[in-house]
């Protein structure tokens, strides 16, 4: 119940913020942010997202997430997130493949939807650690603002427990090069560790001077269910679709 109450409280706060803000052209958050948008990139485009996160309890993670959009029958974004992490003094390396497909395109004043699914594996033992499926929904308020809603399922195979997941996020591009994101997310279900099912929070600013490169600075709390605060520094390098396929930024999409 705490997770859902947290999502509802964040939705109310987001609505209040929106009443005070005005409009221009926003870009996708993604990267180290947890709440996903419904959009995917153009077919043939690729990007490499990477970030490092450090927590007040000395936990640490370094992530690389290359992805490309292919079109076997419908555009699908394929990614392979690799994480090197320290938790409670123990180091681990995990690999998480994911496939994402847009179902309903986004547009100003309407919802767009997509679907993604994947799993996480221990890179050393090959053990399947988790499986997940999520439906992201995006409502674009203008060319500079959007609300992202996520709902899904997570199976933690280590403890053989299933969780419902949810998230709500708000993106606002408030200058030509700066974007602010705030989000709350988490999971609902039975857990022996209370912080695992408590709401999680992140907020950060993205600096994107051009279409190729961006950098994020993010503050978060309870990001992996350990009740600590986190600072994250992330970058994204984009490789546009082949010439003749216009980029989203030129077509008015977030």
C-alpha positions as CSV (number, residue, x, y, z in Angstrom):
1,X,0.0,0.0,0.0
2,X,2.9,2.4,0.7
3,X,4.1,2.2,-2.9
4,X,0.7,3.0,-4.4
5,X,0.1,5.7,-1.9
6,X,3.5,7.2,-2.8
7,X,2.6,7.1,-6.5
8,X,-0.7,8.8,-5.8
9,X,1.0,11.5,-3.7
10,X,3.6,12.1,-6.4
11,X,0.9,12.4,-9.1
12,X,-0.9,15.1,-7.0
13,X,2.4,17.0,-6.5
14,X,3.1,16.7,-10.3
15,X,-0.3,18.1,-11.1
16,X,0.5,21.1,-8.8
17,X,3.8,21.6,-10.5
18,X,2.3,21.6,-13.9
19,X,-0.1,24.3,-13.0
20,X,2.9,26.6,-12.4
21,X,5.0,25.8,-15.5
22,X,5.0,26.9,-19.1
23,X,6.0,25.5,-22.5
24,X,9.1,24.7,-25.8
25,X,10.5,21.2,-26.9
26,X,11.4,18.4,-24.5
27,X,13.5,15.3,-25.0
28,X,13.3,11.8,-23.5
29,X,14.7,11.1,-20.0
30,X,15.7,7.4,-20.1
31,X,19.3,6.6,-19.1
32,X,19.7,6.3,-15.3
33,X,16.1,7.2,-14.7
34,X,13.8,4.4,-13.7
35,X,10.5,5.5,-15.1
36,X,10.5,4.9,-18.9
37,X,8.7,6.8,-21.7
38,X,6.5,5.1,-24.3
39,X,8.6,6.4,-27.2
40,X,11.4,4.5,-28.9
41,X,14.0,6.0,-31.3
42,X,14.1,5.7,-35.1
43,X,14.9,2.4,-36.8
44,X,18.6,2.2,-37.4
45,X,19.6,4.5,-34.6
46,X,21.7,3.4,-31.7
47,X,22.9,4.9,-28.4
48,X,25.2,4.1,-25.5
49,X,24.0,5.1,-22.0
50,X,26.4,4.8,-19.1
51,X,26.3,6.0,-15.5
52,X,28.0,5.7,-12.1
53,X,26.1,5.8,-8.8
54,X,27.4,6.1,-5.3
55,X,25.3,5.7,-2.1
56,X,25.7,7.0,1.4
57,X,26.0,3.5,2.7
58,X,29.1,2.9,0.4
59,X,27.1,0.9,-2.2
60,X,28.2,1.6,-5.7
61,X,27.3,0.7,-9.3
62,X,28.7,1.3,-12.8
63,X,26.4,0.7,-15.7
64,X,26.8,0.5,-19.5
65,X,23.6,0.1,-21.6
66,X,24.0,0.0,-25.4
67,X,20.8,-0.2,-27.5
68,X,19.7,-0.1,-31.1
69,X,16.3,-0.1,-32.9
70,X,15.7,-2.8,-35.5
71,X,12.7,-3.6,-37.6
72,X,12.1,-7.4,-37.9
73,X,8.3,-6.9,-38.3
74,X,7.8,-3.7,-36.3
75,X,10.3,-1.3,-34.7
76,X,11.9,-2.9,-31.6
77,X,14.5,-1.3,-29.3
78,X,17.0,-4.0,-28.1
79,X,19.3,-3.2,-25.2
80,X,21.8,-5.0,-23.1
81,X,22.3,-3.4,-19.7
82,X,25.5,-4.5,-17.9
83,X,26.1,-3.6,-14.2
84,X,29.1,-3.9,-12.0
85,X,27.9,-3.2,-8.4
86,X,28.9,-3.4,-4.8
87,X,26.2,-4.0,-2.2
88,X,26.9,-4.7,1.5
89,X,30.6,-5.1,0.6
90,X,29.9,-7.8,-2.0
91,X,30.7,-7.2,-5.7
92,X,28.6,-8.6,-8.6
93,X,28.2,-8.3,-12.3
94,X,24.8,-8.7,-14.0
95,X,23.6,-8.5,-17.6
96,X,20.0,-7.5,-18.4
97,X,18.7,-7.9,-22.0
98,X,15.5,-6.0,-22.8
99,X,13.2,-5.6,-25.8
100,X,10.8,-2.7,-26.1
101,X,8.1,-2.0,-28.7
102,X,5.8,1.0,-29.1
103,X,2.1,0.1,-29.4
104,X,0.4,3.5,-29.6
105,X,2.5,6.6,-30.6
106,X,2.5,9.5,-28.3
107,X,1.2,13.0,-29.1
108,X,0.3,16.2,-27.4
109,X,-2.9,15.8,-25.4
110,X,-3.1,12.0,-25.7
111,X,-1.6,8.9,-24.2
112,X,0.9,6.7,-26.0
113,X,1.8,3.2,-24.9
114,X,4.6,0.7,-25.3
115,X,5.6,-2.7,-23.9
116,X,9.0,-4.0,-22.8
117,X,10.2,-7.2,-21.2
118,X,13.5,-8.8,-20.2
119,X,15.5,-10.4,-17.5
120,X,18.7,-10.1,-15.5
121,X,21.5,-12.8,-15.3
122,X,24.6,-13.2,-13.2
123,X,27.5,-12.7,-15.6
124,X,29.7,-15.2,-13.8
125,X,27.4,-18.1,-13.1
126,X,24.7,-17.5,-15.7
127,X,22.0,-17.8,-13.1
128,X,18.7,-16.1,-14.0
129,X,18.2,-13.5,-11.3
130,X,15.0,-11.6,-12.3
131,X,12.3,-11.4,-15.0
132,X,10.2,-8.4,-15.7
133,X,7.5,-6.9,-18.0
134,X,6.3,-3.3,-18.0
135,X,3.8,-1.1,-19.9
136,X,5.0,2.5,-20.1
137,X,2.4,5.2,-20.9
138,X,3.3,8.8,-21.8
139,X,1.0,11.8,-21.9
140,X,2.5,14.8,-23.6
141,X,1.2,18.1,-22.2
142,X,3.2,20.2,-24.7
143,X,6.4,20.1,-26.7
144,X,8.3,20.7,-23.4
145,X,6.4,18.7,-20.8
146,X,5.2,15.1,-20.4
147,X,4.1,12.7,-17.7
148,X,5.3,9.1,-17.8
149,X,3.4,6.3,-16.0
150,X,4.7,2.7,-15.7
151,X,3.0,-0.4,-14.4
152,X,4.3,-3.9,-14.5
153,X,5.5,-7.2,-13.0
154,X,8.8,-8.3,-11.5
155,X,9.9,-11.9,-10.5
156,X,12.8,-12.0,-8.0
157,X,14.0,-15.5,-8.6
158,X,16.5,-15.3,-5.7
159,X,13.7,-15.3,-3.1
160,X,11.1,-16.6,-5.6
161,X,8.7,-13.7,-5.0
162,X,6.5,-11.7,-7.5
163,X,6.0,-8.0,-7.2
164,X,3.8,-5.4,-8.9
165,X,5.8,-2.4,-10.0
166,X,4.7,1.2,-10.7
167,X,6.3,4.5,-11.4
168,X,5.3,8.1,-12.2
169,X,7.6,10.7,-13.7
170,X,7.5,14.2,-15.0
171,X,9.9,15.7,-17.6
172,X,10.2,19.5,-18.4
173,X,12.6,21.0,-20.9
174,X,13.0,24.5,-19.4
175,X,15.7,25.8,-21.7
176,X,17.1,24.8,-25.1
177,X,19.7,22.6,-23.4
178,X,18.4,21.8,-19.9
179,X,15.7,19.3,-18.9
180,X,14.5,18.5,-15.4
181,X,13.1,15.1,-14.3
182,X,11.4,14.0,-11.1
183,X,10.1,10.5,-10.5
184,X,8.8,8.1,-7.9
185,X,8.7,4.3,-8.4
186,X,8.9,1.0,-6.6
187,X,7.3,-2.4,-6.1
188,X,4.5,-3.9,-4.0
189,X,4.5,-7.3,-2.5
190,X,5.8,-9.4,0.4
191,X,9.3,-8.8,1.6
192,X,11.4,-9.5,4.7
193,X,13.2,-6.2,4.2
194,X,10.8,-3.2,4.7
195,X,12.8,-0.8,2.5
196,X,12.4,-3.1,-0.5
197,X,8.7,-2.3,-0.8
198,X,9.0,1.4,0.2
199,X,8.6,4.1,-2.5
200,X,11.8,5.2,-4.3
201,X,12.6,8.7,-5.6
202,X,14.9,10.4,-8.1
203,X,15.3,13.9,-9.4
204,X,17.9,15.3,-11.8
205,X,18.9,17.7,-14.5
206,X,20.0,16.7,-18.0
207,X,22.3,19.0,-20.1
208,X,22.1,18.2,-23.8
209,X,24.1,20.7,-25.9
210,X,23.4,18.8,-29.2
211,X,21.6,15.8,-30.7
212,X,24.6,13.5,-30.0
213,X,25.6,13.9,-26.4
214,X,24.0,14.5,-23.0
215,X,25.0,14.4,-19.4
216,X,22.8,13.8,-16.3
217,X,23.3,14.7,-12.6
218,X,20.7,12.9,-10.4
219,X,19.9,12.6,-6.7
220,X,17.9,9.6,-5.5
221,X,16.7,7.9,-2.4
222,X,16.2,4.1,-1.7
223,X,17.0,3.4,-5.4
224,X,17.7,-0.3,-4.9
225,X,15.6,-0.8,-1.8
226,X,18.4,-0.2,0.7
227,X,17.1,3.1,2.3
228,X,20.2,5.1,1.4
229,X,20.7,8.3,-0.7
230,X,22.4,8.1,-4.1
231,X,24.2,10.5,-6.4
232,X,24.4,9.5,-10.1
233,X,26.5,10.9,-13.0
234,X,25.4,9.6,-16.4
235,X,26.2,10.2,-20.1
236,X,24.5,9.3,-23.3
237,X,26.1,9.1,-26.8
238,X,23.7,8.8,-29.7
239,X,24.3,7.4,-33.2
240,X,21.5,8.7,-35.5
241,X,19.6,6.6,-38.0
242,X,21.0,6.4,-41.5
243,X,20.6,9.5,-43.6
244,X,17.1,9.9,-44.9
245,X,15.5,8.8,-41.7
246,X,14.7,12.0,-39.8
247,X,15.4,12.2,-36.0
248,X,12.7,12.5,-33.5
249,X,13.8,16.0,-32.4
250,X,13.0,17.3,-35.9
251,X,9.6,15.6,-36.1
252,X,8.3,17.1,-32.9
253,X,8.4,13.9,-30.8
254,X,9.8,13.9,-27.3
